[in-house]
């Protein structure tokens, strides 16, 4: 799956995006197990031959969608920070959390987390992506004298962050992304005076 993305024309990228969007919408409507390649092709308004240019089958498009979103969760969470520069949590504002806006902009995908019949294994992707990001790239400066950089603490933070985000989704995104960002910043300020992204 990994090498198919390379050197695709903008039109090919657009076509693949439309297939993945159609697939996402269909899972939201009728559940993962009930979506067929035929459904995806009809919804995206392409023919089967075009689908098979890019994907082997339903598991192949599923794996690409999952891994693409997993990587984007990690990327958008660190994009706003300069590597190696200490960020003081007191100075953070609502725009400091790229992840929250990304999730809001991709609600149709993140709503898949709320479905019972969803992409197999999806439930653990959000906390796992956030944990990998914290573990591989973030070093926190604690409030007080605690070790908040241990894998156990970062796993706890990742699950807590994912839990708040999924609760937001479950409640129909009633709070604005800025409000959710403010809540997350408040929690972070309680435990860390700053952090550095490697």
FIKOLPA-322286 format. One record per residue (C-alpha): residue number from 1; x, y, z; residue in three letters. Coordinates in Angstrom, 2 decimals, decimal comma. Layout:
N
<kollo><baba>NUM</baba><X>X</X><Y>Y</Y><Z>Z</Z><kolfi>ALA</kolfi></kollo>
...
This chain:
198
<kollo><baba>1</baba><X>0,00</X><Y>0,00</Y><Z>0,00</Z><kolfi>UNK</kolfi></kollo>
<kollo><baba>2</baba><X>2,77</X><Y>2,42</Y><Z>0,93</Z><kolfi>UNK</kolfi></kollo>
<kollo><baba>3</baba><X>4,26</X><Y>3,12</Y><Z>-2,50</Z><kolfi>UNK</kolfi></kollo>
<kollo><baba>4</baba><X>1,02</X><Y>3,76</Y><Z>-4,41</Z><kolfi>UNK</kolfi></kollo>
<kollo><baba>5</baba><X>0,85</X><Y>7,35</Y><Z>-3,25</Z><kolfi>UNK</kolfi></kollo>
<kollo><baba>6</baba><X>4,10</X><Y>8,36</Y><Z>-4,91</Z><kolfi>UNK</kolfi></kollo>
<kollo><baba>7</baba><X>4,12</X><Y>10,44</Y><Z>-8,08</Z><kolfi>UNK</kolfi></kollo>
<kollo><baba>8</baba><X>0,36</X><Y>10,49</Y><Z>-8,55</Z><kolfi>UNK</kolfi></kollo>
<kollo><baba>9</baba><X>-1,02</X><Y>13,33</Y><Z>-10,61</Z><kolfi>UNK</kolfi></kollo>
<kollo><baba>10</baba><X>-3,25</X><Y>15,88</Y><Z>-8,87</Z><kolfi>UNK</kolfi></kollo>
<kollo><baba>11</baba><X>-6,20</X><Y>14,37</Y><Z>-10,76</Z><kolfi>UNK</kolfi></kollo>
<kollo><baba>12</baba><X>-5,35</X><Y>10,86</Y><Z>-9,50</Z><kolfi>UNK</kolfi></kollo>
<kollo><baba>13</baba><X>-5,06</X><Y>12,20</Y><Z>-5,95</Z><kolfi>UNK</kolfi></kollo>
<kollo><baba>14</baba><X>-8,45</X><Y>13,88</Y><Z>-6,37</Z><kolfi>UNK</kolfi></kollo>
<kollo><baba>15</baba><X>-10,02</X><Y>10,65</Y><Z>-7,67</Z><kolfi>UNK</kolfi></kollo>
<kollo><baba>16</baba><X>-8,64</X><Y>8,65</Y><Z>-4,73</Z><kolfi>UNK</kolfi></kollo>
<kollo><baba>17</baba><X>-9,88</X><Y>11,32</Y><Z>-2,32</Z><kolfi>UNK</kolfi></kollo>
<kollo><baba>18</baba><X>-13,38</X><Y>11,05</Y><Z>-3,83</Z><kolfi>UNK</kolfi></kollo>
<kollo><baba>19</baba><X>-13,36</X><Y>7,27</Y><Z>-3,42</Z><kolfi>UNK</kolfi></kollo>
<kollo><baba>20</baba><X>-12,31</X><Y>7,60</Y><Z>0,23</Z><kolfi>UNK</kolfi></kollo>
<kollo><baba>21</baba><X>-14,90</X><Y>10,32</Y><Z>0,88</Z><kolfi>UNK</kolfi></kollo>
<kollo><baba>22</baba><X>-17,64</X><Y>8,17</Y><Z>-0,69</Z><kolfi>UNK</kolfi></kollo>
<kollo><baba>23</baba><X>-16,49</X><Y>5,19</Y><Z>1,40</Z><kolfi>UNK</kolfi></kollo>
<kollo><baba>24</baba><X>-16,54</X><Y>7,28</Y><Z>4,61</Z><kolfi>UNK</kolfi></kollo>
<kollo><baba>25</baba><X>-20,03</X><Y>8,62</Y><Z>3,89</Z><kolfi>UNK</kolfi></kollo>
<kollo><baba>26</baba><X>-21,34</X><Y>5,13</Y><Z>3,14</Z><kolfi>UNK</kolfi></kollo>
<kollo><baba>27</baba><X>-19,92</X><Y>3,67</Y><Z>6,39</Z><kolfi>UNK</kolfi></kollo>
<kollo><baba>28</baba><X>-21,63</X><Y>6,50</Y><Z>8,29</Z><kolfi>UNK</kolfi></kollo>
<kollo><baba>29</baba><X>-24,91</X><Y>5,72</Y><Z>6,53</Z><kolfi>UNK</kolfi></kollo>
<kollo><baba>30</baba><X>-25,07</X><Y>1,93</Y><Z>6,59</Z><kolfi>UNK</kolfi></kollo>
<kollo><baba>31</baba><X>-22,13</X><Y>0,51</Y><Z>8,51</Z><kolfi>UNK</kolfi></kollo>
<kollo><baba>32</baba><X>-18,78</X><Y>-0,83</Y><Z>7,37</Z><kolfi>UNK</kolfi></kollo>
<kollo><baba>33</baba><X>-19,86</X><Y>-4,44</Y><Z>6,85</Z><kolfi>UNK</kolfi></kollo>
<kollo><baba>34</baba><X>-22,66</X><Y>-3,39</Y><Z>4,47</Z><kolfi>UNK</kolfi></kollo>
<kollo><baba>35</baba><X>-20,52</X><Y>-1,27</Y><Z>2,11</Z><kolfi>UNK</kolfi></kollo>
<kollo><baba>36</baba><X>-19,33</X><Y>-2,95</Y><Z>-1,10</Z><kolfi>UNK</kolfi></kollo>
<kollo><baba>37</baba><X>-16,92</X><Y>-1,82</Y><Z>-3,82</Z><kolfi>UNK</kolfi></kollo>
<kollo><baba>38</baba><X>-19,98</X><Y>-1,39</Y><Z>-6,06</Z><kolfi>UNK</kolfi></kollo>
<kollo><baba>39</baba><X>-21,48</X><Y>1,04</Y><Z>-3,51</Z><kolfi>UNK</kolfi></kollo>
<kollo><baba>40</baba><X>-18,25</X><Y>3,05</Y><Z>-3,35</Z><kolfi>UNK</kolfi></kollo>
<kollo><baba>41</baba><X>-17,96</X><Y>3,22</Y><Z>-7,15</Z><kolfi>UNK</kolfi></kollo>
<kollo><baba>42</baba><X>-21,59</X><Y>4,30</Y><Z>-7,59</Z><kolfi>UNK</kolfi></kollo>
<kollo><baba>43</baba><X>-21,40</X><Y>6,94</Y><Z>-4,84</Z><kolfi>UNK</kolfi></kollo>
<kollo><baba>44</baba><X>-18,13</X><Y>8,37</Y><Z>-6,19</Z><kolfi>UNK</kolfi></kollo>
<kollo><baba>45</baba><X>-19,56</X><Y>8,28</Y><Z>-9,74</Z><kolfi>UNK</kolfi></kollo>
<kollo><baba>46</baba><X>-16,66</X><Y>6,40</Y><Z>-11,28</Z><kolfi>UNK</kolfi></kollo>
<kollo><baba>47</baba><X>-16,51</X><Y>2,95</Y><Z>-12,85</Z><kolfi>UNK</kolfi></kollo>
<kollo><baba>48</baba><X>-15,07</X><Y>-0,19</Y><Z>-11,28</Z><kolfi>UNK</kolfi></kollo>
<kollo><baba>49</baba><X>-12,03</X><Y>-0,13</Y><Z>-13,59</Z><kolfi>UNK</kolfi></kollo>
<kollo><baba>50</baba><X>-11,04</X><Y>3,26</Y><Z>-12,16</Z><kolfi>UNK</kolfi></kollo>
<kollo><baba>51</baba><X>-11,39</X><Y>1,95</Y><Z>-8,61</Z><kolfi>UNK</kolfi></kollo>
<kollo><baba>52</baba><X>-9,14</X><Y>-1,03</Y><Z>-9,42</Z><kolfi>UNK</kolfi></kollo>
<kollo><baba>53</baba><X>-6,50</X><Y>1,29</Y><Z>-10,87</Z><kolfi>UNK</kolfi></kollo>
<kollo><baba>54</baba><X>-5,87</X><Y>2,47</Y><Z>-7,31</Z><kolfi>UNK</kolfi></kollo>
<kollo><baba>55</baba><X>-7,11</X><Y>-0,24</Y><Z>-4,96</Z><kolfi>UNK</kolfi></kollo>
<kollo><baba>56</baba><X>-7,06</X><Y>-4,02</Y><Z>-4,89</Z><kolfi>UNK</kolfi></kollo>
<kollo><baba>57</baba><X>-10,28</X><Y>-4,33</Y><Z>-2,90</Z><kolfi>UNK</kolfi></kollo>
<kollo><baba>58</baba><X>-12,24</X><Y>-3,00</Y><Z>0,07</Z><kolfi>UNK</kolfi></kollo>
<kollo><baba>59</baba><X>-9,56</X><Y>-3,97</Y><Z>2,65</Z><kolfi>UNK</kolfi></kollo>
<kollo><baba>60</baba><X>-6,98</X><Y>-2,04</Y><Z>0,59</Z><kolfi>UNK</kolfi></kollo>
<kollo><baba>61</baba><X>-8,94</X><Y>1,24</Y><Z>0,52</Z><kolfi>UNK</kolfi></kollo>
<kollo><baba>62</baba><X>-9,77</X><Y>0,70</Y><Z>4,22</Z><kolfi>UNK</kolfi></kollo>
<kollo><baba>63</baba><X>-6,09</X><Y>0,36</Y><Z>5,13</Z><kolfi>UNK</kolfi></kollo>
<kollo><baba>64</baba><X>-5,12</X><Y>3,44</Y><Z>3,12</Z><kolfi>UNK</kolfi></kollo>
<kollo><baba>65</baba><X>-7,86</X><Y>5,56</Y><Z>4,68</Z><kolfi>UNK</kolfi></kollo>
<kollo><baba>66</baba><X>-6,89</X><Y>4,44</Y><Z>8,20</Z><kolfi>UNK</kolfi></kollo>
<kollo><baba>67</baba><X>-3,16</X><Y>4,94</Y><Z>7,80</Z><kolfi>UNK</kolfi></kollo>
<kollo><baba>68</baba><X>-3,56</X><Y>8,28</Y><Z>6,03</Z><kolfi>UNK</kolfi></kollo>
<kollo><baba>69</baba><X>-5,74</X><Y>9,67</Y><Z>8,82</Z><kolfi>UNK</kolfi></kollo>
<kollo><baba>70</baba><X>-3,40</X><Y>8,19</Y><Z>11,47</Z><kolfi>UNK</kolfi></kollo>
<kollo><baba>71</baba><X>-0,45</X><Y>10,05</Y><Z>9,94</Z><kolfi>UNK</kolfi></kollo>
<kollo><baba>72</baba><X>-2,44</X><Y>13,28</Y><Z>9,55</Z><kolfi>UNK</kolfi></kollo>
<kollo><baba>73</baba><X>-3,49</X><Y>13,21</Y><Z>13,22</Z><kolfi>UNK</kolfi></kollo>
<kollo><baba>74</baba><X>0,21</X><Y>13,10</Y><Z>14,13</Z><kolfi>UNK</kolfi></kollo>
<kollo><baba>75</baba><X>1,26</X><Y>15,69</Y><Z>11,55</Z><kolfi>UNK</kolfi></kollo>
<kollo><baba>76</baba><X>-1,39</X><Y>18,33</Y><Z>12,31</Z><kolfi>UNK</kolfi></kollo>
<kollo><baba>77</baba><X>-0,65</X><Y>18,04</Y><Z>16,02</Z><kolfi>UNK</kolfi></kollo>
<kollo><baba>78</baba><X>2,94</X><Y>19,18</Y><Z>15,60</Z><kolfi>UNK</kolfi></kollo>
<kollo><baba>79</baba><X>2,75</X><Y>21,41</Y><Z>12,53</Z><kolfi>UNK</kolfi></kollo>
<kollo><baba>80</baba><X>2,35</X><Y>24,64</Y><Z>14,50</Z><kolfi>UNK</kolfi></kollo>
<kollo><baba>81</baba><X>5,50</X><Y>24,24</Y><Z>16,56</Z><kolfi>UNK</kolfi></kollo>
<kollo><baba>82</baba><X>9,12</X><Y>25,00</Y><Z>15,72</Z><kolfi>UNK</kolfi></kollo>
<kollo><baba>83</baba><X>11,30</X><Y>21,93</Y><Z>16,39</Z><kolfi>UNK</kolfi></kollo>
<kollo><baba>84</baba><X>13,49</X><Y>22,34</Y><Z>19,47</Z><kolfi>UNK</kolfi></kollo>
<kollo><baba>85</baba><X>11,84</X><Y>25,57</Y><Z>20,65</Z><kolfi>UNK</kolfi></kollo>
<kollo><baba>86</baba><X>10,24</X><Y>25,55</Y><Z>24,10</Z><kolfi>UNK</kolfi></kollo>
<kollo><baba>87</baba><X>6,54</X><Y>26,45</Y><Z>24,07</Z><kolfi>UNK</kolfi></kollo>
<kollo><baba>88</baba><X>5,26</X><Y>28,02</Y><Z>27,30</Z><kolfi>UNK</kolfi></kollo>
<kollo><baba>89</baba><X>1,76</X><Y>26,67</Y><Z>27,99</Z><kolfi>UNK</kolfi></kollo>
<kollo><baba>90</baba><X>0,64</X><Y>30,00</Y><Z>29,50</Z><kolfi>UNK</kolfi></kollo>
<kollo><baba>91</baba><X>1,17</X><Y>31,65</Y><Z>26,11</Z><kolfi>UNK</kolfi></kollo>
<kollo><baba>92</baba><X>-0,95</X><Y>29,11</Y><Z>24,19</Z><kolfi>UNK</kolfi></kollo>
<kollo><baba>93</baba><X>-4,21</X><Y>30,21</Y><Z>22,61</Z><kolfi>UNK</kolfi></kollo>
<kollo><baba>94</baba><X>-7,12</X><Y>28,56</Y><Z>20,79</Z><kolfi>UNK</kolfi></kollo>
<kollo><baba>95</baba><X>-5,09</X><Y>28,32</Y><Z>17,58</Z><kolfi>UNK</kolfi></kollo>
<kollo><baba>96</baba><X>-2,34</X><Y>26,31</Y><Z>19,27</Z><kolfi>UNK</kolfi></kollo>
<kollo><baba>97</baba><X>-4,17</X><Y>22,99</Y><Z>18,84</Z><kolfi>UNK</kolfi></kollo>
<kollo><baba>98</baba><X>-4,16</X><Y>22,09</Y><Z>15,15</Z><kolfi>UNK</kolfi></kollo>
<kollo><baba>99</baba><X>-5,62</X><Y>18,69</Y><Z>15,93</Z><kolfi>UNK</kolfi></kollo>
<kollo><baba>100</baba><X>-8,97</X><Y>20,09</Y><Z>17,11</Z><kolfi>UNK</kolfi></kollo>
<kollo><baba>101</baba><X>-9,54</X><Y>22,07</Y><Z>13,88</Z><kolfi>UNK</kolfi></kollo>
<kollo><baba>102</baba><X>-8,42</X><Y>19,07</Y><Z>11,82</Z><kolfi>UNK</kolfi></kollo>
<kollo><baba>103</baba><X>-10,97</X><Y>16,84</Y><Z>13,55</Z><kolfi>UNK</kolfi></kollo>
<kollo><baba>104</baba><X>-13,72</X><Y>19,42</Y><Z>13,10</Z><kolfi>UNK</kolfi></kollo>
<kollo><baba>105</baba><X>-12,89</X><Y>19,77</Y><Z>9,38</Z><kolfi>UNK</kolfi></kollo>
<kollo><baba>106</baba><X>-12,96</X><Y>15,97</Y><Z>8,99</Z><kolfi>UNK</kolfi></kollo>
<kollo><baba>107</baba><X>-16,09</X><Y>15,29</Y><Z>11,04</Z><kolfi>UNK</kolfi></kollo>
<kollo><baba>108</baba><X>-17,42</X><Y>12,70</Y><Z>8,59</Z><kolfi>UNK</kolfi></kollo>
<kollo><baba>109</baba><X>-14,34</X><Y>10,54</Y><Z>9,22</Z><kolfi>UNK</kolfi></kollo>
<kollo><baba>110</baba><X>-14,26</X><Y>11,05</Y><Z>13,01</Z><kolfi>UNK</kolfi></kollo>
<kollo><baba>111</baba><X>-17,97</X><Y>10,22</Y><Z>13,23</Z><kolfi>UNK</kolfi></kollo>
<kollo><baba>112</baba><X>-16,90</X><Y>6,69</Y><Z>12,23</Z><kolfi>UNK</kolfi></kollo>
<kollo><baba>113</baba><X>-15,57</X><Y>6,37</Y><Z>15,79</Z><kolfi>UNK</kolfi></kollo>
<kollo><baba>114</baba><X>-19,15</X><Y>6,65</Y><Z>17,04</Z><kolfi>UNK</kolfi></kollo>
<kollo><baba>115</baba><X>-20,52</X><Y>3,79</Y><Z>14,95</Z><kolfi>UNK</kolfi></kollo>
<kollo><baba>116</baba><X>-20,73</X><Y>0,21</Y><Z>16,15</Z><kolfi>UNK</kolfi></kollo>
<kollo><baba>117</baba><X>-20,26</X><Y>-1,23</Y><Z>12,66</Z><kolfi>UNK</kolfi></kollo>
<kollo><baba>118</baba><X>-17,15</X><Y>0,73</Y><Z>11,76</Z><kolfi>UNK</kolfi></kollo>
<kollo><baba>119</baba><X>-13,68</X><Y>0,13</Y><Z>10,33</Z><kolfi>UNK</kolfi></kollo>
<kollo><baba>120</baba><X>-12,18</X><Y>-2,77</Y><Z>12,32</Z><kolfi>UNK</kolfi></kollo>
<kollo><baba>121</baba><X>-9,56</X><Y>-1,54</Y><Z>14,79</Z><kolfi>UNK</kolfi></kollo>
<kollo><baba>122</baba><X>-10,44</X><Y>2,13</Y><Z>14,32</Z><kolfi>UNK</kolfi></kollo>
<kollo><baba>123</baba><X>-11,28</X><Y>2,76</Y><Z>17,99</Z><kolfi>UNK</kolfi></kollo>
<kollo><baba>124</baba><X>-7,68</X><Y>2,54</Y><Z>19,14</Z><kolfi>UNK</kolfi></kollo>
<kollo><baba>125</baba><X>-6,23</X><Y>4,66</Y><Z>16,30</Z><kolfi>UNK</kolfi></kollo>
<kollo><baba>126</baba><X>-6,89</X><Y>8,10</Y><Z>17,81</Z><kolfi>UNK</kolfi></kollo>
<kollo><baba>127</baba><X>-5,33</X><Y>7,48</Y><Z>21,25</Z><kolfi>UNK</kolfi></kollo>
<kollo><baba>128</baba><X>-2,53</X><Y>5,46</Y><Z>19,62</Z><kolfi>UNK</kolfi></kollo>
<kollo><baba>129</baba><X>-1,66</X><Y>8,26</Y><Z>17,17</Z><kolfi>UNK</kolfi></kollo>
<kollo><baba>130</baba><X>-1,67</X><Y>10,86</Y><Z>19,95</Z><kolfi>UNK</kolfi></kollo>
<kollo><baba>131</baba><X>0,45</X><Y>8,58</Y><Z>22,18</Z><kolfi>UNK</kolfi></kollo>
<kollo><baba>132</baba><X>3,01</X><Y>7,96</Y><Z>19,41</Z><kolfi>UNK</kolfi></kollo>
<kollo><baba>133</baba><X>3,19</X><Y>11,70</Y><Z>18,81</Z><kolfi>UNK</kolfi></kollo>
<kollo><baba>134</baba><X>3,74</X><Y>12,48</Y><Z>22,52</Z><kolfi>UNK</kolfi></kollo>
<kollo><baba>135</baba><X>6,17</X><Y>9,59</Y><Z>22,96</Z><kolfi>UNK</kolfi></kollo>
<kollo><baba>136</baba><X>8,28</X><Y>10,24</Y><Z>19,85</Z><kolfi>UNK</kolfi></kollo>
<kollo><baba>137</baba><X>8,25</X><Y>14,02</Y><Z>19,63</Z><kolfi>UNK</kolfi></kollo>
<kollo><baba>138</baba><X>7,06</X><Y>15,86</Y><Z>22,75</Z><kolfi>UNK</kolfi></kollo>
<kollo><baba>139</baba><X>9,08</X><Y>16,57</Y><Z>25,90</Z><kolfi>UNK</kolfi></kollo>
<kollo><baba>140</baba><X>7,01</X><Y>18,20</Y><Z>28,64</Z><kolfi>UNK</kolfi></kollo>
<kollo><baba>141</baba><X>8,33</X><Y>20,47</Y><Z>31,39</Z><kolfi>UNK</kolfi></kollo>
<kollo><baba>142</baba><X>6,23</X><Y>19,58</Y><Z>34,46</Z><kolfi>UNK</kolfi></kollo>
<kollo><baba>143</baba><X>4,49</X><Y>21,81</Y><Z>36,95</Z><kolfi>UNK</kolfi></kollo>
<kollo><baba>144</baba><X>6,24</X><Y>20,81</Y><Z>40,18</Z><kolfi>UNK</kolfi></kollo>
<kollo><baba>145</baba><X>8,47</X><Y>17,82</Y><Z>40,52</Z><kolfi>UNK</kolfi></kollo>
<kollo><baba>146</baba><X>6,68</X><Y>15,04</Y><Z>38,64</Z><kolfi>UNK</kolfi></kollo>
<kollo><baba>147</baba><X>7,81</X><Y>12,82</Y><Z>35,78</Z><kolfi>UNK</kolfi></kollo>
<kollo><baba>148</baba><X>5,26</X><Y>13,52</Y><Z>33,08</Z><kolfi>UNK</kolfi></kollo>
<kollo><baba>149</baba><X>7,44</X><Y>12,17</Y><Z>30,26</Z><kolfi>UNK</kolfi></kollo>
<kollo><baba>150</baba><X>7,18</X><Y>8,50</Y><Z>31,15</Z><kolfi>UNK</kolfi></kollo>
<kollo><baba>151</baba><X>5,40</X><Y>6,28</Y><Z>28,58</Z><kolfi>UNK</kolfi></kollo>
<kollo><baba>152</baba><X>2,69</X><Y>5,52</Y><Z>31,18</Z><kolfi>UNK</kolfi></kollo>
<kollo><baba>153</baba><X>1,92</X><Y>9,21</Y><Z>31,73</Z><kolfi>UNK</kolfi></kollo>
<kollo><baba>154</baba><X>1,96</X><Y>9,98</Y><Z>28,00</Z><kolfi>UNK</kolfi></kollo>
<kollo><baba>155</baba><X>-0,40</X><Y>7,04</Y><Z>27,40</Z><kolfi>UNK</kolfi></kollo>
<kollo><baba>156</baba><X>-2,71</X><Y>8,44</Y><Z>30,08</Z><kolfi>UNK</kolfi></kollo>
<kollo><baba>157</baba><X>-2,59</X><Y>11,90</Y><Z>28,46</Z><kolfi>UNK</kolfi></kollo>
<kollo><baba>158</baba><X>-3,24</X><Y>10,44</Y><Z>25,00</Z><kolfi>UNK</kolfi></kollo>
<kollo><baba>159</baba><X>-6,30</X><Y>8,49</Y><Z>26,16</Z><kolfi>UNK</kolfi></kollo>
<kollo><baba>160</baba><X>-7,61</X><Y>11,49</Y><Z>28,06</Z><kolfi>UNK</kolfi></kollo>
<kollo><baba>161</baba><X>-7,21</X><Y>13,76</Y><Z>25,03</Z><kolfi>UNK</kolfi></kollo>
<kollo><baba>162</baba><X>-8,87</X><Y>11,21</Y><Z>22,73</Z><kolfi>UNK</kolfi></kollo>
<kollo><baba>163</baba><X>-11,69</X><Y>10,75</Y><Z>25,26</Z><kolfi>UNK</kolfi></kollo>
<kollo><baba>164</baba><X>-12,47</X><Y>14,47</Y><Z>25,36</Z><kolfi>UNK</kolfi></kollo>
<kollo><baba>165</baba><X>-12,39</X><Y>14,69</Y><Z>21,57</Z><kolfi>UNK</kolfi></kollo>
<kollo><baba>166</baba><X>-14,68</X><Y>11,69</Y><Z>21,09</Z><kolfi>UNK</kolfi></kollo>
<kollo><baba>167</baba><X>-17,07</X><Y>13,03</Y><Z>23,71</Z><kolfi>UNK</kolfi></kollo>
<kollo><baba>168</baba><X>-17,18</X><Y>16,26</Y><Z>21,69</Z><kolfi>UNK</kolfi></kollo>
<kollo><baba>169</baba><X>-18,02</X><Y>14,24</Y><Z>18,56</Z><kolfi>UNK</kolfi></kollo>
<kollo><baba>170</baba><X>-20,66</X><Y>12,20</Y><Z>20,44</Z><kolfi>UNK</kolfi></kollo>
<kollo><baba>171</baba><X>-22,35</X><Y>15,45</Y><Z>21,47</Z><kolfi>UNK</kolfi></kollo>
<kollo><baba>172</baba><X>-22,58</X><Y>16,60</Y><Z>17,86</Z><kolfi>UNK</kolfi></kollo>
<kollo><baba>173</baba><X>-19,67</X><Y>19,09</Y><Z>18,04</Z><kolfi>UNK</kolfi></kollo>
<kollo><baba>174</baba><X>-21,86</X><Y>21,53</Y><Z>19,99</Z><kolfi>UNK</kolfi></kollo>
<kollo><baba>175</baba><X>-18,83</X><Y>23,33</Y><Z>21,41</Z><kolfi>UNK</kolfi></kollo>
<kollo><baba>176</baba><X>-16,75</X><Y>25,28</Y><Z>18,91</Z><kolfi>UNK</kolfi></kollo>
<kollo><baba>177</baba><X>-13,24</X><Y>24,03</Y><Z>18,09</Z><kolfi>UNK</kolfi></kollo>
<kollo><baba>178</baba><X>-11,91</X><Y>27,08</Y><Z>19,97</Z><kolfi>UNK</kolfi></kollo>
<kollo><baba>179</baba><X>-13,81</X><Y>26,10</Y><Z>23,14</Z><kolfi>UNK</kolfi></kollo>
<kollo><baba>180</baba><X>-12,48</X><Y>22,54</Y><Z>22,97</Z><kolfi>UNK</kolfi></kollo>
<kollo><baba>181</baba><X>-8,95</X><Y>23,86</Y><Z>22,40</Z><kolfi>UNK</kolfi></kollo>
<kollo><baba>182</baba><X>-9,33</X><Y>26,12</Y><Z>25,45</Z><kolfi>UNK</kolfi></kollo>
<kollo><baba>183</baba><X>-10,36</X><Y>23,12</Y><Z>27,59</Z><kolfi>UNK</kolfi></kollo>
<kollo><baba>184</baba><X>-7,39</X><Y>21,05</Y><Z>26,41</Z><kolfi>UNK</kolfi></kollo>
<kollo><baba>185</baba><X>-4,99</X><Y>23,94</Y><Z>27,01</Z><kolfi>UNK</kolfi></kollo>
<kollo><baba>186</baba><X>-6,39</X><Y>24,38</Y><Z>30,54</Z><kolfi>UNK</kolfi></kollo>
<kollo><baba>187</baba><X>-5,74</X><Y>20,72</Y><Z>31,30</Z><kolfi>UNK</kolfi></kollo>
<kollo><baba>188</baba><X>-2,22</X><Y>20,90</Y><Z>29,83</Z><kolfi>UNK</kolfi></kollo>
<kollo><baba>189</baba><X>-1,42</X><Y>24,06</Y><Z>31,85</Z><kolfi>UNK</kolfi></kollo>
<kollo><baba>190</baba><X>-2,35</X><Y>22,21</Y><Z>35,05</Z><kolfi>UNK</kolfi></kollo>
<kollo><baba>191</baba><X>0,40</X><Y>19,64</Y><Z>34,48</Z><kolfi>UNK</kolfi></kollo>
<kollo><baba>192</baba><X>3,02</X><Y>21,32</Y><Z>32,26</Z><kolfi>UNK</kolfi></kollo>
<kollo><baba>193</baba><X>4,62</X><Y>24,75</Y><Z>32,23</Z><kolfi>UNK</kolfi></kollo>
<kollo><baba>194</baba><X>5,95</X><Y>24,08</Y><Z>28,75</Z><kolfi>UNK</kolfi></kollo>
<kollo><baba>195</baba><X>6,96</X><Y>21,54</Y><Z>26,12</Z><kolfi>UNK</kolfi></kollo>
<kollo><baba>196</baba><X>9,32</X><Y>21,05</Y><Z>23,24</Z><kolfi>UNK</kolfi></kollo>
<kollo><baba>197</baba><X>8,64</X><Y>19,30</Y><Z>19,95</Z><kolfi>UNK</kolfi></kollo>
<kollo><baba>198</baba><X>11,62</X><Y>17,41</Y><Z>18,53</Z><kolfi>UNK</kolfi></kollo>
